[in-house]
Amino acid sequence: MAHESSKRVSILIPEGLFRQLEKQAEQSSRSVSSYVRQVLKWHLSYLNQFPRT
């Protein structure tokens, strides 16, 4: 896969949500930032399954 250029994104989330992400990232042997990127990719892939109205 060709390497795409990247853009930096900053998000502010509640601490409880961060702790959940941290736990899930650890269970999948990923860093939190890597896990968040993967979750966003999965979510966008899911959304693309449905036609936009």
Secondary structure by P-SEA (a helix, b strand, c coil): ccbbbbbbbbbbbcaaaaaaaaaaaaaacccaaaaaaaaaaaaaaaaaccccc
